[in-house]
Amino acid sequence: MSSSGESADHSTVPEEVVADLLDSRRRCHLLAQLAASDGEALVEDLVAAVGAAEQNCGPSELDESTLGEVREEVFERHVPKLTATGVVEYDSMLDRLQLETPEVASRAAEELTDSGGNEVSQKQ
């Protein structure tokens, strides 16, 4: 949502921006999980799914410390970058993300598959 009420056209994101967005494995997990949720999900659900994917466990198996670390990075690093590039919209009233450019999320899922599926990389 733009502040002027106009809808921006984000059907194409420049390749260098996409490459920068996909440089973070955690951001790739976030985008892939958002796409798997039909393009819309609560941030807490995404945080749990991303943490579980990184730890190769179920969301209920994550401790609060891990969830807190993932949550902090999602809000401080990933949501601002994804909203600034128009890839997602964040609704602070509902604490929900909505995918605006599914093409980028598809590329993120491909990055995860190309990188060995669910293997966890230390570069987050």
C-alpha positions in Angstrom: 0.0 0.0 0.0 1.5 3.3 -0.9 0.8 6.3 1.2 -0.7 8.2 -1.7 -3.3 5.6 -2.2 -1.9 4.6 -5.6 -1.1 1.0 -6.2 2.5 0.5 -7.4 3.2 -1.9 -10.3 5.6 -4.5 -8.8 5.1 -7.1 -11.6 8.8 -6.9 -12.4 11.5 -6.4 -9.8 14.9 -5.5 -11.2 17.2 -8.6 -11.3 19.9 -6.9 -9.1 17.2 -6.3 -6.5 16.0 -9.9 -6.7 19.6 -11.2 -6.4 20.0 -9.0 -3.3 16.8 -10.3 -1.7 17.7 -13.9 -2.4 21.1 -13.5 -0.8 19.7 -14.3 2.6 18.7 -18.0 3.2 16.3 -16.9 5.9 14.6 -14.4 3.6 14.3 -17.2 1.0 12.6 -19.4 3.6 10.3 -16.5 4.6 9.2 -15.9 0.9 8.8 -19.6 0.2 6.7 -20.1 3.3 4.6 -17.0 2.4 4.0 -18.4 -1.1 3.1 -21.8 0.4 0.5 -20.0 2.5 -1.3 -18.8 -0.6 0.5 -15.5 -0.5 -0.8 -14.3 2.9 0.1 -15.3 6.4 0.4 -14.0 10.0 4.0 -13.0 10.8 4.1 -15.3 13.9 3.1 -18.3 11.7 5.8 -17.4 9.2 8.4 -17.0 12.0 7.5 -20.5 13.3 7.7 -22.0 9.9 11.0 -20.4 9.0 12.5 -21.4 12.4 11.3 -25.0 11.9 12.7 -25.2 8.4 16.1 -23.9 9.6 16.2 -26.3 12.5 14.7 -29.2 10.5 12.0 -29.8 13.1 8.3 -29.1 13.6 7.2 -25.6 14.7 6.0 -26.9 18.1 9.6 -28.1 18.8 11.1 -24.7 18.7 12.1 -23.0 21.9 11.2 -19.4 22.7 14.8 -18.3 22.3 15.0 -19.5 18.7 11.6 -18.0 17.9 12.6 -14.7 19.4 15.8 -14.6 17.4 14.0 -15.4 14.2 11.2 -12.9 15.0 13.7 -10.1 15.7 15.6 -10.6 12.5 12.4 -10.9 10.4 11.2 -7.6 11.8 14.5 -5.7 11.8 16.0 -6.9 8.6 13.6 -8.8 6.3 10.2 -7.1 6.5 11.7 -3.6 5.9 13.6 -4.8 2.9 10.7 -6.8 1.4 8.2 -3.9 1.9 10.6 -1.3 0.5 11.1 -3.3 -2.7 7.3 -3.9 -3.0 7.7 -7.7 -2.8 5.4 -7.9 0.2 2.9 -5.6 2.0 2.8 -5.6 5.8 -0.4 -5.0 7.7 0.6 -3.9 11.2 -3.0 -4.0 12.4 -3.3 -7.7 11.7 0.5 -8.5 11.9 0.2 -10.1 8.4 2.3 -10.2 5.3 0.9 -10.4 1.8 2.9 -11.4 -1.2 2.8 -8.9 -4.0 5.3 -10.5 -6.4 4.9 -14.3 -6.5 7.7 -14.5 -9.1 10.3 -13.5 -6.4 8.9 -16.1 -4.0 9.1 -18.7 -6.7 12.8 -17.8 -7.2 13.3 -18.0 -3.5 11.9 -21.5 -3.4 14.1 -22.5 -6.3 17.1 -21.1 -4.4 16.3 -23.3 -1.4 16.0 -26.4 -3.7 19.1 -25.6 -5.6 21.0 -25.1 -2.3 20.1 -28.6 -1.1 16.5 -28.3 0.0 16.1 -28.1 3.7 19.8 -28.0 4.6 20.5 -25.1 6.9 23.1 -22.6 5.9 24.9 -20.6 8.6 24.5 -17.4 6.5 21.1 -16.1 7.6 
